[in-house]
């Protein structure tokens, strides 16, 4: 019996058409493009149903509302399909894949994000191969997590980063090896995959979260960020240098961090480096963050950190406890 996959089309480059204002999604267009792909009718391919959202969005416009919509669709149809493929724009795909990884607890079926860098209406579109392979992976029964397939690699959704705006190898997983590599065959790396969950499948929906992300740079004037830090925000992510290092001229940042933590804001330290991990206290210039009570994001991507904070706040975790939860591995998003 042929496997059956639910394909969810949210928008993005893969189904866009040229307009006077640049490429944009067009309602009803994508189904016609799928019908042109003869390989999808091959007996070795799984059957699939297409759910097209309305409105279709450029992924720059994705918010927690669309994350909830995707999670709701999967919840509604979870028992009807062997797996799910989510077609999504590339700009925020890593954020959405991270978010769904936390929202879908005890997921026992593949949820595969994919898309394209070149629209299907153009020659040389990478969309066709990404769709075909994602459908095969979603029907395989080998994956029990949210993953992202792009450019011959299947990577964990909450480990993904968009690394190129115009290359066909758009995504990488700098701190975790691929779950599967695709050449002539699809080679699954079993030891890297999350195991079958033991609990019941549950969906947790997102709520609006007050959060700020500050990327440090040489010469940064911290007083400009004082109004942000002093507000009643849930969490603050610092994108620091190297292993968690901050500039300590004038000793102006630590007091801001201390004030934020006193206000109940959780402060999470991530690194600007795509590869590597945060080690607070390894250098003198990061010890003040550790003393102030900031939490380490270890080797989490900023995308995963943002999604994880949204998830924890939405679960009702008290603001001052979020930092401690951020240091725990919940869905394979970090290594200590």
Secondary structure as a PSIPRED ss2 file (coil, helix, strand):
# PSIPRED VFORMAT (PSIPRED V4.0)

   1 X C   1.000  0.000  0.000
   2 X C   1.000  0.000  0.000
   3 X C   1.000  0.000  0.000
   4 X E   0.000  0.000  1.000
   5 X E   0.000  0.000  1.000
   6 X E   0.000  0.000  1.000
   7 X E   0.000  0.000  1.000
   8 X E   0.000  0.000  1.000
   9 X E   0.000  0.000  1.000
  10 X E   0.000  0.000  1.000
  11 X E   0.000  0.000  1.000
  12 X C   1.000  0.000  0.000
  13 X H   0.000  1.000  0.000
  14 X H   0.000  1.000  0.000
  15 X H   0.000  1.000  0.000
  16 X E   0.000  0.000  1.000
  17 X E   0.000  0.000  1.000
  18 X C   1.000  0.000  0.000
  19 X C   1.000  0.000  0.000
  20 X C   1.000  0.000  0.000
  21 X C   1.000  0.000  0.000
  22 X C   1.000  0.000  0.000
  23 X C   1.000  0.000  0.000
  24 X E   0.000  0.000  1.000
  25 X E   0.000  0.000  1.000
  26 X C   1.000  0.000  0.000
  27 X C   1.000  0.000  0.000
  28 X C   1.000  0.000  0.000
  29 X H   0.000  1.000  0.000
  30 X H   0.000  1.000  0.000
  31 X H   0.000  1.000  0.000
  32 X H   0.000  1.000  0.000
  33 X H   0.000  1.000  0.000
  34 X H   0.000  1.000  0.000
  35 X H   0.000  1.000  0.000
  36 X C   1.000  0.000  0.000
  37 X C   1.000  0.000  0.000
  38 X H   0.000  1.000  0.000
  39 X H   0.000  1.000  0.000
  40 X H   0.000  1.000  0.000
  41 X H   0.000  1.000  0.000
  42 X C   1.000  0.000  0.000
  43 X C   1.000  0.000  0.000
  44 X C   1.000  0.000  0.000
  45 X C   1.000  0.000  0.000
  46 X C   1.000  0.000  0.000
  47 X E   0.000  0.000  1.000
  48 X E   0.000  0.000  1.000
  49 X E   0.000  0.000  1.000
  50 X E   0.000  0.000  1.000
  51 X E   0.000  0.000  1.000
  52 X E   0.000  0.000  1.000
  53 X E   0.000  0.000  1.000
  54 X E   0.000  0.000  1.000
  55 X E   0.000  0.000  1.000
  56 X E   0.000  0.000  1.000
  57 X E   0.000  0.000  1.000
  58 X C   1.000  0.000  0.000
  59 X H   0.000  1.000  0.000
  60 X H   0.000  1.000  0.000
  61 X H   0.000  1.000  0.000
  62 X C   1.000  0.000  0.000
  63 X C   1.000  0.000  0.000
  64 X H   0.000  1.000  0.000
  65 X H   0.000  1.000  0.000
  66 X H   0.000  1.000  0.000
  67 X H   0.000  1.000  0.000
  68 X H   0.000  1.000  0.000
  69 X H   0.000  1.000  0.000
  70 X H   0.000  1.000  0.000
  71 X H   0.000  1.000  0.000
  72 X H   0.000  1.000  0.000
  73 X H   0.000  1.000  0.000
  74 X H   0.000  1.000  0.000
  75 X H   0.000  1.000  0.000
  76 X H   0.000  1.000  0.000
  77 X H   0.000  1.000  0.000
  78 X C   1.000  0.000  0.000
  79 X C   1.000  0.000  0.000
  80 X C   1.000  0.000  0.000
  81 X C   1.000  0.000  0.000
  82 X C   1.000  0.000  0.000
  83 X E   0.000  0.000  1.000
  84 X E   0.000  0.000  1.000
  85 X E   0.000  0.000  1.000
  86 X E   0.000  0.000  1.000
  87 X E   0.000  0.000  1.000
  88 X C   1.000  0.000  0.000
  89 X C   1.000  0.000  0.000
  90 X C   1.000  0.000  0.000
  91 X C   1.000  0.000  0.000
  92 X C   1.000  0.000  0.000
  93 X H   0.000  1.000  0.000
  94 X H   0.000  1.000  0.000
  95 X H   0.000  1.000  0.000
  96 X H   0.000  1.000  0.000
  97 X H   0.000  1.000  0.000
  98 X H   0.000  1.000  0.000
  99 X H   0.000  1.000  0.000
 100 X H   0.000  1.000  0.000
 101 X H   0.000  1.000  0.000
 102 X H   0.000  1.000  0.000
 103 X H   0.000  1.000  0.000
 104 X E   0.000  0.000  1.000
 105 X E   0.000  0.000  1.000
 106 X C   1.000  0.000  0.000
 107 X C   1.000  0.000  0.000
 108 X C   1.000  0.000  0.000
 109 X C   1.000  0.000  0.000
 110 X E   0.000  0.000  1.000
 111 X E   0.000  0.000  1.000
 112 X E   0.000  0.000  1.000
 113 X E   0.000  0.000  1.000
 114 X E   0.000  0.000  1.000
 115 X C   1.000  0.000  0.000
 116 X C   1.000  0.000  0.000
 117 X C   1.000  0.000  0.000
 118 X C   1.000  0.000  0.000
 119 X C   1.000  0.000  0.000
 120 X C   1.000  0.000  0.000
 121 X C   1.000  0.000  0.000
 122 X C   1.000  0.000  0.000
 123 X C   1.000  0.000  0.000
 124 X C   1.000  0.000  0.000
 125 X C   1.000  0.000  0.000
 126 X C   1.000  0.000  0.000
 127 X H   0.000  1.000  0.000
 128 X H   0.000  1.000  0.000
 129 X H   0.000  1.000  0.000
 130 X H   0.000  1.000  0.000
 131 X H   0.000  1.000  0.000
 132 X H   0.000  1.000  0.000
 133 X H   0.000  1.000  0.000
 134 X H   0.000  1.000  0.000
 135 X H   0.000  1.000  0.000
 136 X H   0.000  1.000  0.000
 137 X H   0.000  1.000  0.000
 138 X H   0.000  1.000  0.000
 139 X C   1.000  0.000  0.000
 140 X C   1.000  0.000  0.000
 141 X C   1.000  0.000  0.000
 142 X C   1.000  0.000  0.000
 143 X C   1.000  0.000  0.000
 144 X C   1.000  0.000  0.000
 145 X C   1.000  0.000  0.000
 146 X E   0.000  0.000  1.000
 147 X E   0.000  0.000  1.000
 148 X E   0.000  0.000  1.000
 149 X E   0.000  0.000  1.000
 150 X E   0.000  0.000  1.000
 151 X C   1.000  0.000  0.000
 152 X C   1.000  0.000  0.000
 153 X E   0.000  0.000  1.000
 154 X E   0.000  0.000  1.000
 155 X E   0.000  0.000  1.000
 156 X E   0.000  0.000  1.000
 157 X H   0.000  1.000  0.000
 158 X H   0.000  1.000  0.000
 159 X H   0.000  1.000  0.000
 160 X C   1.000  0.000  0.000
 161 X E   0.000  0.000  1.000
 162 X E   0.000  0.000  1.000
 163 X C   1.000  0.000  0.000
 164 X C   1.000  0.000  0.000
 165 X C   1.000  0.000  0.000
 166 X C   1.000  0.000  0.000
 167 X C   1.000  0.000  0.000
 168 X C   1.000  0.000  0.000
 169 X C   1.000  0.000  0.000
 170 X C   1.000  0.000  0.000
 171 X E   0.000  0.000  1.000
 172 X E   0.000  0.000  1.000
 173 X C   1.000  0.000  0.000
 174 X C   1.000  0.000  0.000
 175 X C   1.000  0.000  0.000
 176 X C   1.000  0.000  0.000
 177 X C   1.000  0.000  0.000
 178 X C   1.000  0.000  0.000
 179 X C   1.000  0.000  0.000
 180 X E   0.000  0.000  1.000
 181 X E   0.000  0.000  1.000
 182 X E   0.000  0.000  1.000
 183 X C   1.000  0.000  0.000
 184 X C   1.000  0.000  0.000
 185 X C   1.000  0.000  0.000
 186 X E   0.000  0.000  1.000
 187 X E   0.000  0.000  1.000
 188 X E   0.000  0.000  1.000
 189 X C   1.000  0.000  0.000
 190 X H   0.000  1.000  0.000
 191 X H   0.000  1.000  0.000
 192 X H   0.000  1.000  0.000
 193 X C   1.000  0.000  0.000
 194 X C   1.000  0.000  0.000
 195 X C   1.000  0.000  0.000
 196 X C   1.000  0.000  0.000
 197 X C   1.000  0.000  0.000
 198 X C   1.000  0.000  0.000
 199 X C   1.000  0.000  0.000
 200 X C   1.000  0.000  0.000
 201 X C   1.000  0.000  0.000
 202 X E   0.000  0.000  1.000
 203 X E   0.000  0.000  1.000
 204 X C   1.000  0.000  0.000
 205 X C   1.000  0.000  0.000
 206 X C   1.000  0.000  0.000
 207 X C   1.000  0.000  0.000
 208 X C   1.000  0.000  0.000
 209 X C   1.000  0.000  0.000
 210 X C   1.000  0.000  0.000
 211 X E   0.000  0.000  1.000
 212 X E   0.000  0.000  1.000
 213 X E   0.000  0.000  1.000
 214 X E   0.000  0.000  1.000
 215 X E   0.000  0.000  1.000
 216 X C   1.000  0.000  0.000
 217 X C   1.000  0.000  0.000
 218 X C   1.000  0.000  0.000
 219 X C   1.000  0.000  0.000
 220 X C   1.000  0.000  0.000
 221 X C   1.000  0.000  0.000
 222 X H   0.000  1.000  0.000
 223 X H   0.000  1.000  0.000
 224 X H   0.000  1.000  0.000
 225 X H   0.000  1.000  0.000
 226 X H   0.000  1.000  0.000
 227 X H   0.000  1.000  0.000
 228 X H   0.000  1.000  0.000
 229 X H   0.000  1.000  0.000
 230 X H   0.000  1.000  0.000
 231 X C   1.000  0.000  0.000
 232 X C   1.000  0.000  0.000
 233 X C   1.000  0.000  0.000
 234 X C   1.000  0.000  0.000
 235 X E   0.000  0.000  1.000
 236 X E   0.000  0.000  1.000
 237 X E   0.000  0.000  1.000
 238 X E   0.000  0.000  1.000
 239 X E   0.000  0.000  1.000
 240 X E   0.000  0.000  1.000
 241 X E   0.000  0.000  1.000
 242 X C   1.000  0.000  0.000
 243 X C   1.000  0.000  0.000
 244 X C   1.000  0.000  0.000
 245 X E   0.000  0.000  1.000
 246 X C   1.000  0.000  0.000
 247 X C   1.000  0.000  0.000
 248 X C   1.000  0.000  0.000
 249 X H   0.000  1.000  0.000
 250 X H   0.000  1.000  0.000
 251 X H   0.000  1.000  0.000
 252 X H   0.000  1.000  0.000
 253 X H   0.000  1.000  0.000
 254 X H   0.000  1.000  0.000
 255 X H   0.000  1.000  0.000
 256 X H   0.000  1.000  0.000
 257 X H   0.000  1.000  0.000
 258 X H   0.000  1.000  0.000
 259 X H   0.000  1.000  0.000
 260 X H   0.000  1.000  0.000
 261 X H   0.000  1.000  0.000
 262 X H   0.000  1.000  0.000
 263 X C   1.000  0.000  0.000
 264 X C   1.000  0.000  0.000
 265 X C   1.000  0.000  0.000
 266 X E   0.000  0.000  1.000
 267 X E   0.000  0.000  1.000
 268 X E   0.000  0.000  1.000
 269 X E   0.000  0.000  1.000
 270 X E   0.000  0.000  1.000
 271 X E   0.000  0.000  1.000
 272 X C   1.000  0.000  0.000
 273 X C   1.000  0.000  0.000
 274 X C   1.000  0.000  0.000
 275 X C   1.000  0.000  0.000
 276 X C   1.000  0.000  0.000
 277 X C   1.000  0.000  0.000
 278 X C   1.000  0.000  0.000
 279 X C   1.000  0.000  0.000
 280 X C   1.000  0.000  0.000
 281 X C   1.000  0.000  0.000
 282 X C   1.000  0.000  0.000
 283 X C   1.000  0.000  0.000
 284 X H   0.000  1.000  0.000
 285 X H   0.000  1.000  0.000
 286 X H   0.000  1.000  0.000
 287 X H   0.000  1.000  0.000
 288 X H   0.000  1.000  0.000
 289 X H   0.000  1.000  0.000
 290 X H   0.000  1.000  0.000
 291 X H   0.000  1.000  0.000
 292 X H   0.000  1.000  0.000
 293 X C   1.000  0.000  0.000
 294 X C   1.000  0.000  0.000
 295 X E   0.000  0.000  1.000
 296 X E   0.000  0.000  1.000
 297 X C   1.000  0.000  0.000
 298 X C   1.000  0.000  0.000
 299 X C   1.000  0.000  0.000
 300 X C   1.000  0.000  0.000
 301 X C   1.000  0.000  0.000
 302 X H   0.000  1.000  0.000
 303 X H   0.000  1.000  0.000
 304 X H   0.000  1.000  0.000
 305 X H   0.000  1.000  0.000
 306 X H   0.000  1.000  0.000
 307 X H   0.000  1.000  0.000
 308 X H   0.000  1.000  0.000
 309 X H   0.000  1.000  0.000
 310 X H   0.000  1.000  0.000
 311 X H   0.000  1.000  0.000
 312 X H   0.000  1.000  0.000
 313 X H   0.000  1.000  0.000
 314 X H   0.000  1.000  0.000
 315 X C   1.000  0.000  0.000
 316 X C   1.000  0.000  0.000
 317 X C   1.000  0.000  0.000
 318 X C   1.000  0.000  0.000
 319 X H   0.000  1.000  0.000
 320 X H   0.000  1.000  0.000
 321 X H   0.000  1.000  0.000
 322 X H   0.000  1.000  0.000
 323 X H   0.000  1.000  0.000
 324 X H   0.000  1.000  0.000
 325 X H   0.000  1.000  0.000
 326 X H   0.000  1.000  0.000
 327 X C   1.000  0.000  0.000
 328 X C   1.000  0.000  0.000
 329 X C   1.000  0.000  0.000
 330 X C   1.000  0.000  0.000
 331 X C   1.000  0.000  0.000
 332 X C   1.000  0.000  0.000
 333 X C   1.000  0.000  0.000
 334 X C   1.000  0.000  0.000
 335 X C   1.000  0.000  0.000
 336 X C   1.000  0.000  0.000
